[in-house]
Amino acid sequence: NDFRPRIMNAHSSNGFVVTDITIRNCPNHCLEMYTDSTEIFNIQIYNPPSELPNSNQESHNTDGIDVHGQPFYVHDSVINTGDD
């Protein structure tokens, strides 16, 4: 069990749309998407890098978007995290 929460955890959905959000300093996977026919656009995700010298602001395993469905479209977005 992972004690760190996800920002969005979607399951068993079809025709899912995520747009116009900004996520900062997410403690785990930011968007965990078990959805089909999904479109994500115009979002921004910012987390610190995995390793920062002399800092406690590291963010290991902070996937921007974890995709578990198809088709899945991500466009016109910025994803800058400590993982991917």
C-alpha positions in Angstrom: 0.0 0.0 0.0 1.2 3.4 -0.9 0.3 6.1 1.7 0.7 9.0 -0.7 -2.5 10.2 -2.4 -3.0 10.7 -6.1 -4.6 13.9 -7.3 -7.0 12.1 -9.7 -7.7 8.4 -9.7 -10.3 7.5 -12.4 -11.6 4.0 -13.0 -14.0 2.3 -15.4 -14.9 5.3 -17.4 -15.4 5.9 -21.2 -15.3 9.3 -22.9 -13.3 11.0 -20.1 -12.0 14.6 -20.6 -9.5 16.5 -18.4 -8.7 20.1 -19.3 -7.7 23.5 -17.9 -6.0 22.4 -14.7 -2.7 23.0 -13.0 -1.2 20.6 -10.5 1.8 21.4 -8.3 3.8 19.3 -5.9 1.8 16.2 -6.2 2.8 13.5 -3.6 2.4 10.5 -6.0 1.1 9.8 -9.5 -0.7 12.9 -10.5 -3.4 11.5 -12.8 -4.0 7.7 -12.6 -6.3 7.0 -15.5 -8.0 3.6 -16.0 -10.2 5.1 -18.7 -11.0 4.6 -22.4 -11.6 7.2 -25.1 -9.8 9.8 -23.0 -8.5 13.2 -23.9 -6.3 15.4 -21.7 -5.4 18.8 -22.9 -4.3 22.3 -21.7 -3.1 21.0 -18.4 0.1 21.8 -16.5 1.8 19.5 -14.0 4.9 20.7 -12.0 6.8 18.6 -9.5 10.4 18.9 -8.3 13.0 16.7 -9.9 13.8 13.2 -8.4 17.1 14.5 -7.0 17.8 17.9 -5.8 21.2 18.5 -4.2 20.9 19.8 -0.6 17.1 19.8 -0.7 14.2 17.9 0.9 12.0 18.8 -2.1 12.6 15.6 -4.1 9.7 13.9 -5.8 10.3 10.2 -6.5 7.6 8.2 -8.5 5.5 11.3 -9.3 4.3 10.1 -12.7 2.5 12.9 -14.5 -0.1 10.7 -16.2 -0.4 7.0 -15.7 -2.3 5.7 -18.7 -4.3 2.4 -18.5 -6.7 2.7 -21.4 -7.1 3.3 -25.1 -7.4 5.4 -27.2 -5.7 8.1 -25.1 -4.9 11.6 -26.3 -2.7 14.0 -24.5 -1.9 17.3 -26.2 -1.1 21.0 -25.7 0.1 20.3 -22.1 3.2 20.7 -19.9 4.3 17.8 -17.7 7.4 18.4 -15.7 7.8 15.9 -12.9 10.4 13.8 -10.9 9.5 10.7 -12.9 8.0 11.2 -16.3 
